[in-house]
Each structure stands twice: as C-alpha cells, then as structure tokens.
C-alpha cells in the first residue's frame, strides 16, 4: 500500500515530466518559427530554345497484284523501288550507315461473297527504309524529292519524321546556374520589401527538365526547334 508521501512524490514527478515535455515542444516550435521567419523560398526559371540534333524518318513502298502468279514480278518491282529510293537518299547526302533497309513483307488478302466464293484477291509486297541521322535540316529537303517519285508511279508512304534533342546534359549546368540566379533575384525583391537581406542557400530542390516542341505545351518530336525549361525551388537565409 502506497503512503501519502509516496503519492505526493509520484504526482510531483509526473508534473515535472509534463512540464519538461511541454517545454521541449515549445522550444522546438519557437526554433522552427525562428528558422521559418529567417528564410525565404523562391522559384527560379530558366528556358532555352534549342534545335533537334537527331531525326528519324521512315519511307514505305508498296507493290501489289491480283494473282499469285504475279508474285515473282512483284518482287522484282519491289527491289527496283528499293534501289531507286536508296540511290536518291545517298545522292542527296545521306550515308549508307544512316539507312536501315527493312525486309520486304508479303501480305495476302482475299475477298469472298456471301456464298464464300472467291471474288477478288490482293497480293502485296511492302518494303521499308528508315533514316536515322543528325542531318536534321537535310531531312525536310529530301522528303520533297522522295514525294516526286510518286509521279513515276511508285506507291510511297512518306511518313513524317520525328526530331529529338539528345544533348540535354550539355546545357543542364548553365541552365541550373541561371535558374538559381533568377531565384535569388526573386528572393531579393521579397527581402527588399521586408527590409532584410538575402544570405546563403539553406536548401535547393531541382525540378525536372522539360523538352517541348517550340511554342507547344506538349509533344517533343514534331518540330526541329525545341523549348527546354527547368524550375528550381531554393530556400535562402535572410539576414538583418
């Protein structure tokens, strides 16, 4: 059985512990408030207009016939079309190692009436030539010349090229410096209004780099010109 003296002692001990805990949290709150009051968070933006350095372009060509007996002739036509397109590409500045010659694909389709009688059939040979190059300006010029082959009777699908910017690492350091500088300018404007000065950096958070087709909010493969953007969030110390 506890005595009155023991009970008084335990009560005093609990009160002391509670005061100590409360004092700790009050102290931490005051410390955190002091830190918050002596810092300023600012965002810095950096943007660049760059040009794509890689282009991918695919050309498809098709020959077709109505009977299986035509297939050998169709292969000869497909090979001729393939060589014609390759020669045009190389004559206009593309090297052999920039061209990827795909296999010629054979497709057969038949058409039947309600009684399942064969009424028509189609035999197609489809070839492809892909261009992967850093000569991005040359692609648009040669695409026009490839289209002119249609006038000779060739069935060509001249697909739209894709343009990519692959040298992001080359411009990252400079853009981050610029974003940090712009963040400090924003912090200085705040500090001037508050009657304080901007000191060193407490912490910094780098946002993601975004590459977009120039003037667009989404998409990064259709235009040669690209916009690169990054936003950094920086917390600065403030001094009197």
URJOVEN-V25899 format. One record per backbone hydrogen bond with DSSP energy under -0.5 kcal/mol. NH is the residue of the N-H (numbers start at 1). CO is the residue of the C=O. If there is no record, write none. Layout:
# URJOVEN-V25899
nh=<NH	NH>
co=<CO	CO>
This chain:
# URJOVEN-V25899
nh=<7	8	9	10	11	12	13	14	15	16	17	18	19	20	21	22	23	24	25	26	27	28	29	30	31	32	33	34	35	36	37	38	39	40	42	44	46	48	50	50	52	53	54	55	56	57	59	60	61	62	63	65	70	71	74	75	76	77	78	79	80	81	82	83	84	85	86	87	88	89	90	91	92	93	94	98	99	100	101	102	102	105	105	107	109	111	113	116	119	120	122	123	124	124	125	126	127	127	129	130	131	132	132	133	136	138	139	140	141	142	143	144	145	146	147	148	149	150	151	152	153	154	155	156	157	158	159	159	162	163	164	166	170	171	171	172	173	175	176	177	178	179	180	181	182	183	184	185	186	187	188	189	190	191	192	193	194	195	195	196	197	199	202	203	205	207	210	212	212	213	214	216	226	227	228	229	230	232	233	234	234	235	236	236	237	238	239>
co=<3	4	5	6	7	8	9	10	11	12	13	14	15	16	17	18	19	20	21	22	23	24	25	26	27	28	29	30	31	32	33	34	36	236	234	232	230	228	48	226	224	164	164	133	162	131	129	157	127	155	125	123	67	68	70	71	72	73	74	75	76	77	78	79	80	81	82	83	84	85	86	87	88	90	89	95	96	130	99	100	128	103	126	124	122	120	117	113	111	111	109	65	107	122	63	105	61	125	59	100	57	98	130	55	134	135	135	136	137	138	139	140	141	142	143	144	146	147	148	149	150	149	62	154	60	156	58	157	56	221	54	164	167	167	168	168	169	171	172	173	174	175	176	177	178	179	180	181	182	183	184	185	186	187	188	189	190	191	192	191	239	237	235	235	233	231	229	210	227	219	225	213	50	212	48	210	46	44	205	42	232	203	40	234	200	38	197>
